[in-house]
């Protein structure tokens, strides 16, 4: 809470500085700000403390002692679970009663503080309101910031709304005395512009105005009027975060009724504009003949056709203008309604978030077996930031209508709920946090080349022993393997040693082994297939990356670079298509060479698998290496 309060003070420091506020006002400011921090502080506190406490228990083998006496984890968590549920209920009532009270007082206090002595806080480079003027200065100097440079001022009129008077000067000076309530703003070397608005709109077409130059111009501002603000005044009571559940339900019903009325008014307006009654009464509408098959406009003369078409175009244009003018209004009202719905559900979400995050932190602390302020803080912050960012993203999207505001309120809690169930289940059954064997083992089998021998422990010793043999000794082992010997492992182990030494097959043939020409040719085709398929993969990746960059540059309004990216992407995909055809041909030729004609590529499957080419590349590469190795085992003697 202390950290978040400091962050809040730093966030609003610009509203407090330079206002000469009493300590009591600053204390009220912090007091009213604290309740709105509860939805952030309480879930984080529960998550962190549960990880620390249960991690400390596990680190000191307290859970092992409990289990040895027959106390399960559920029983150990029972009292804390009851406390957390009670805390969640308390948080709900807090969110329904105290937080709206804090928001109500905080918002009104901020507005009142903003009106206090704005003349003492003129910031450079931005407009600052002082009474009935808005002033902007480029630079301030002097011990009290009283000397101004580059002054631009808009002076409001008491009789009409808008900025019709503009005063620009090179320099200015703020003059005041401690016992005076009058602040003098003296401007030098400037111009005075005033726009003259006439009641006759036709006379305003020429933009009448008055302008003058001055060497010195003094403006007096009554600080007594500016500083007569009552900091305890509370005029704003209808914001969504100031309401409890009953008030929110009434507000939501009211907003929905108003929305339906607005839809009804718009529908009625559009209907009236699109009916025949709205057309020009001077046109005689000819009744449609059931036998007539031609264009309806052909029934009228040329002048009437033009009149009808013009009326239709004007009606369509005016209807479009009505829709455009109402679109933004409806969007604003929809956002306001969504904020009310989110505020209503947030009161319930806070209670459930406390419970869910406890059942995330407690099992996680028992699993990581680490207490204190080190690792638990890191894990708690990572989990809480994920939870918090999910919530911010969902609520912002829901406010704009991307999805239901109810989902936006509950999404972050619902994301954490399966994690809490999973961690509690794993802890109850004395299992680790995550068990990836069911996922990693199949992936290893998929991406690991299949030309490796499946050896037992004794056969592995034989394989390592054969590594010491020379080429001649390994060749003799292969030759001594009889055709009818049941145990083929010695030959496989010896041949595998030879192939792993990257000895050319021609040299093995010279050593006396029977190596068919088809095997030698198959090895060359295998090498060609690897080269062509690798080129296809690179072309696919480059083409996909350039295509993605095309959309990125297009969205960032860089059409030249976007066009260049799409052109290069097309060239890359053309190369990809060519090499896919080439490596498919080499693939089929390879299997034909080693005597396995039935394993040719199906053209239909070839086309359908193009979007998943990287996965296909890995699978076929391992498959073709495995088949070549098996062919060597069978044919080399």
N, C-alpha and C positions, 0 to 999 in steps of 0.2 A: 504494500500500500504506500509506503514511504517513497519508493522508487517511482511509482506511477503519479503520486502527487507532485514530486519534483518535476517530472516530465510535463504535467499539466501547467504548473507555474511557469515553466520555460516556454510553453506553447502560448500562454496568454500574457506574457510579460509586457508585450507592447501595449496592451490595454490598461495595465496597471502603472506603468512608468510615467513619470511626469505629471501625475494627477493630484499629488499631495493628499493621498488618502490616509485616513486614520487606520490604526492597527486593527480596530474592531471591524472595519470594512474589509480589510485584507483577510482577517480570520473568517468572516462570513463567506467571503469568496471561496476559500479553501474548504470550509465546512459544507457549502452547497455543492462543491465539485466532487467531494468524496463519494456520495452515493452512486453516481454514474460510473464509478470505477469498479463497483462490486461485480458486475458481470464479467470483468476481466480478471480481477484479483482472486476471487473465491475459487473458480475452476483451476487456475494455475496453482494456487496454494494447496488445494486438495491433491492435485496431481503430484506436485513436488514432495509434499509431506508424506504421502502414502508410499512413494518410491523410497524416500529416505528411511522411513520407519521399518517397512518390511524388508528393505535391503539390509538394514542394520541387523534385523532378526536373523536373516539368512546368513549374513556374514559371520555372526557369532554363534551359528549352529543352534539358535533357539528353536527353529522349526524342526530340526532333527530331534531335539529333546522332546518337543511336543508330540511328534509322531511316535516316538518310542513309548510314550505313555498313552497312546491311543487317541490323541487330540488331532483331528483332521484340520486341513487348511480352512474349510468352511466354518468349522467351529471356532477356530482362532480369529476369523474375520467377523464373526457374528455380531459381537458388541459394537465394533466399529461400523459395520454395515447399518445397524439400527441408528447409530449416531449420524451417519452420512445421510440416511433417508430423512431423519428429523432436520438436519441442516438444509437439505434440499427443499423441504416444506417451508422452513423459515425464510430461505432465499426467495421463494415464490411470493410470500407475503411482503417481504422487503421490496421486491421488484414491483409489486402492485400498489404499495402505499408510500414507502420512503423515497424510492427513486423518482416517481413523479413529483413529489414534494421538492426534492433537491433540484430537479430540472426546472421546475416552475420558478423557484427562487433564484437559481443560478442564471437563467436566461434573462429575467427581469433586472437582476443586479448588473449583469454585463451591459445591458442597454442603458441603464442609468449611469454607470461609470463612463460609458463612451461619450456622454454629454457633458461631462465635467471638465471645465477649463481646456477645451481643445486648442486654444491659442497657445498654450504652453508646450504643445507637442506637435508643432508643424514639422512634418518629415520632408526631407528632400526628395524631389522627383515624383511626388504624388500629390493629388488634390486633398486638401484638408478643409473641413467645414468649420467656419467660425461665424456663428450667428447666421446672417443672411447672405454670406459670401462663401465661395469655394476658392481656395488659394493654393497655387503650386509654385514652389521655388526651386531653382536649379542648384543653389548653393547657399549655405548658412555660415556665418562666421561671427566672431566676437566672443567674449567670455560667457555671455548668456544666450548666444545664438540670435542676437537682435538684428544683425546686419544681413540683409537678404539680397540675392542677385538672381536675375532672370525670373521676375515675378509675372505670373499669369493669373488673372482673377476673374471669376464669374460672379456677378452680383444678381441676387434674386429680386424679383419684383413682388410687392405685396398685393398688387391688383391682378396679376396674371401669372400662370405657371410657366416655367421654362426659363432658359438662360438667354436673355436678350441684351444684357450689358456685359461687355468684355473689356477689361482693363489690362494693358500690358505695359510693363516698365522695366528699365534696365536694373534699377536698384531700389531697395526699400529698407526701412528701419522701424522696428517695434519700440515704442516709447511708452513707459508707464511708471507710476510712482507707487511705493508700498501702501500709501493711505488712500489711493484712488481706485475706483472701480471702473475707470475708463482706460481702455487700451487704444493707443494711437498707432495707426499704421501709416507712415509717411512714405510716399512713393516719389521717385524723381526720374525725369527723362522718360516719359511714357506716352501712350496713346489711349484714348477713350473711344470705344465703339458702342453704338446702341442701335439695335434693329427696331425700326418703327413698324408696328403692326396696325394696319387700318381696318376698320370694320367692314369696308367695302373690299371684298376679296379680289376684285379686278385691279385695284390700285396696288395690291401686294405683289403683282406679277413682276414689277420692275425692281423689287427688293429695296424699298426705301430705307435709308439708314442715316445716322448722324455720326460724325467722327471729329475728334479734336486732339490737339497735342498739348501736353502740359509739362512744365518744368518741375512743379511740385504739386502733389495731390495728397490730402490727408483724409483718412477714414477713421472715425471713432466707433469703437465696439464697446457696448455696455457689458462688462464682465459680471455684473450683479445678476443680469437676466440669465446669462449662460450658466452661472454657478448656483442657481436657485433650484437645481434638480433635487428631488427627494429620492435618496438612494433606496428607501424602503418602498417606493411606489411599485405597484404590481398591476400592470394594465394588460399583460398578455397571458392568457390562460388556456388557449385552444390548440396549442401545439400537440402533436401526437405523443411525444415523449413526456408530456405533463399529465397524461390521463391514466386513470386506472382501468380495470377490465370493463366495468359497467359503462364508463364514459366512452371507452374505445368502441364498444359494441354499438352504442347509440350513434357515435360519429360515423362508424362504418356504414350503418344502415342509412343514415342521412346522405352520405356521399354516394351510395349506390342508388338511392332514389333520385338524387339530383342528376346522376349520370344517365339513368333511364329517361328522365324528363328531357335532358339535353338531346339524347338520341331521338326521342319522339319529336321534339321541335325540329331537329334537322331533317328527319324523315318526312315530316309534314311539309316543310319548306321545299325540299327537293321534289316531293310528289306534286305539289301545287305548280311548280315550275315546269314539270314534265308532262302535264295533262294537256288535252286539246283545248281546255278552257283558257289556258294561258297563251294560246296562239293568237295571232292578229285576227280580230273578228271580221276584217274585211275580206278574208279569204273564204271562198265557198268550198267546203270540204266535200268532195265527191265520194259517194258511197262506193265501196269496193264491190265489184261484180264477181260472183263466185266462179264465173267462167273465164274472166279475164286473167291472162297469165303474164302480161308484160310488166314493165316498171310502172309504179304508181305515179311517178312524176310525169310520165308521158301523157297523162290525162289532162295536164294543165298546159296553158300557153307559156311562151318564153318568159314573159314578165312575171307571171305567177310563180314559175319555177325558181327564178332568181330570188323572189320574195320569200318563198318557202325555205330555200336553202340558207338564206341569210338569217332568217328567224331561227332555224335549227342550229346554225353555228353560234349565234349570239346566246341562245339558251344553253348550249353545251359549255361555252366559255364562262358564262356567269355561274353555272353549276360547279365548274371546276374551281373557280375562285372561292365559292362558298365552302367547298370541301377543303381547300388549302387553308383557308382562314380558320376553320374549325379543327383542323388536324392537330395543330400545336396546342390548342386549348384542351382538347381531349387528352393529349399525351401528358400535359401538366397535371390535369385532374387525376389521370390514371396513376401517375407516380405518387401523388398525394394520398390516394386511396391505398396503394400498395404499402406505403410507409406506415399507415395506420394498422394494416393487417400484420405487418412484420412486428410492429411494436406490441401488438396484442399477443402474438405467439412467443415473442422473446421472453415474456414473463414466465411461461411454462417451460421454455427451453432451458432457462437458467437452472431450474430445479432438477431436471433430468440430466443436464450436463454435469452437475456435481456428482450424481450417482454414477454415471457412465465413466467419468474420468477417474473416480476412485477405483472402479473395477478394471481400469487400465493400469493405474499406477501401482496398486497393491500387488497383483500377480507379477508385474514386471519387476518390481523391487525384489520379490522372492526369487525370481529367475536369474537376475543379473548378480545377486548375492553381493551387493556393494552398497553400503550406507554412507552417511556423511554428506559433505557438500561438494564433492568432486563430480564423479560420473553421473550421479542422480540428477544434478542440475542440468548437465548437458542433455541428457535424455529427455528430461521434463521439458526443457525449452524447445527441443526439436519437435516433440509431440504437440506441445501447446501451440507453437507457431503454425504447424500444419493445420491444427484444429481452427486456429484464429483466421488464417488466410482462407481456408475453405469457407468460413462464415462470412468474411468480408466479400469475397468473390460472389458467393451465392446471393447475399443480400443486395449488393449493387446491381447484379444482373436481374434479380427479381423486382427491384424497384422500377426498372425500365421496361418490365414486362417480358423479359426473355423467357421466364417460366413462372410458375405459380409462386406468390410470396410466401405461401405456407411451406413449400419445399425450400425456399431460400432461408427461412428461419431454422428449419430442422435439419438441413443437409449436413452441417458440420458434426452435429451430435449423432446423426444416423451413420456417418462415416466411422465415427469412433465406437459405435455400439458393437459391430461385428468384431472389432479388435479386442474389446473388453471381454466378449464371450470367448473368443479364441484363447486369449492369454489366461483367463480363469480356468478354462478346460485344460490347457497345457500344464498349468501349475498344479492343478488338482491331481493330474495323472503323473506327476514327476517327470515331465518331458521338457526338452529344451524350448527355447523361444521359437525357433524356426527349425524345421526339418526339411532340407532341400533335396534329400536323396531321391525322392520320387520324381523330382523335376530334373535334377542334374544328371542322373544316371542315363536316362533316355537321350538327353542332349549329347552326353559324351559318346554314346554309341553312334549317334547320328553324325557327329563331326569328327570322330576318330577314324582314321583309315582302317579298313577291315582286312588288310593283308597281314595282320599279325596272327601269330599262332596262339591257340588256346592251350596253354601248357599247365600241367600239374606241377607240384613242387619238385618232384624227382626229375621231370622232363625239363624244368627250368635249369636245374643243375647241369643236365646234359647239354643244354643249349649253351650255357656259359662255358662249359668245358670245351665244346666244339669251337668256341671263339679262338682257342689257342692253336687250332689245326691250320696247317698250310692249305693252299688251294688244292694241291695234289692229294693230300689226305682226305679232304672233304669230297673230292671227286671219287676216290676209292670207296668211301662210305656209300655214295649214291650208286656206284656200279655194283657193289655187293648186295644191294637190295634186290631180292628175287621178285619175280612177277607175282608169285603166289604167296609171298610172305604176308601174314596177317597184320603184323605191326609195321605200319608205314611211317611212324614217327621219326625214326632215325634219318630216313631219307628226307622228310620234310624239314627237320631241324638243320641238316647239312645244307640242303638247297637254300633254305632261308638265310643261312649264314653267307652263302655265296652271293645271293642277290643283294643282301644288305651291304656287301663290300663294293657294289657298283661295278662289278666286273662285266665287261661286254660279253654278250652271249656268244659272239664269234670266238672269243678266247676260250670259253668253256667247250665249244665244239672242237677246238684244236687240242684241248686237254683229253679228248677221248669220249666226252659225253655225246649222247644222241640228242642234238638240238635241231628241231625241224625248222625249215626256212620260214614256215608260217609263224613260228614263235618269234623269230628275229624280226620279221616284217611287222608283227603285232606290236612289238616293243617300240618300233619307230612310229607306228600309228598312234600308240598310246602317248608318246611324247608330243606328237603333232596335236592330238586332241587337247592335251593340257594347255599348250600354247594358244590355240585358237579359242578355247573356252575362257581362258584368262583374259584375252583381248575382248571377248564379248562381255565379260563381267565389267571390265573397266569402262567400256563404251556405255553400258547400261547405267552405271553409277554416275558417270559424267553427264549423260543425257538427263537423268532424273534430277541431279543437282542443278543443272542449268534451267530446267523447267521450273523448279521451285524458285530459283532466283528471278525468273521472269515474272512470276506472280508477286514476289516481294517488291521488285522495282516498279511494277505496274501500280500496286497499291500505294507506293510512295511517290507517285506521279513523276517517274523517270522514264518516259516512253522510249527514248533513244536506246538506253541501256537495256530496257525490257525487250525491245525488238531484236537487239543483238543477241540477247540470251536465248530467245526462242529460236532464232536462226541457227545458232551453234548447237542448241539442243536437238533440232531436227537432223543436223549433220551427224551428231553422235549416235542418234537412234538409227540412222541409215547404216552407219558402220556396224552397229549392233546387229541389225537384221541380216547384213551380209555375212558376218562371222557366225551367227547362229546357224545359218544354212550350211556354211562350210564345216563347222564342227559337228553338225548333225550327219553330214555325209561321211566325215572321217569316223564318227562313232559307229555308223552302220558298216563301213568298210572294215573296221577293226574286228567286229564280231563275226563278220563273214570270213575274215582271215583265220581266226582261231577256231572256226568251225561251229559257231553258235549263231546261225542265221536268224533264229527265232527272236533274238533280242534287239532287233532293229527299232529305231524310234518311230512311233506313230505320228504322222504329220498333224493330225487333229490335236493330239495331246501336246505336240510341240508348240502349236499356236496358242492353245489355252494356257500353257504354263509360262508364257513370256512375261507376264507381270510379276511372277514369282521366280524370276531367273536366278537370283543369288542363292535361294534355297535349293533350286534344281541343280545349280552348279556344284554345291557341296555334296549333294546326294549322289549325282552321277559320277563325280570324280572318285569318290570312295568306292562306288560300285564297280567301275571299270578297272580300278587297280586291284580290287579283290578278285574279279573274274580273270584278269591276266595272271595273277599269282596262282590261282587254282589250275589254270591251263598249263602253266610251267610245271607244277607238281605232277600233272597227269602225263605230260608229253616228253619231259626231259628224263632220260634214262642213262 
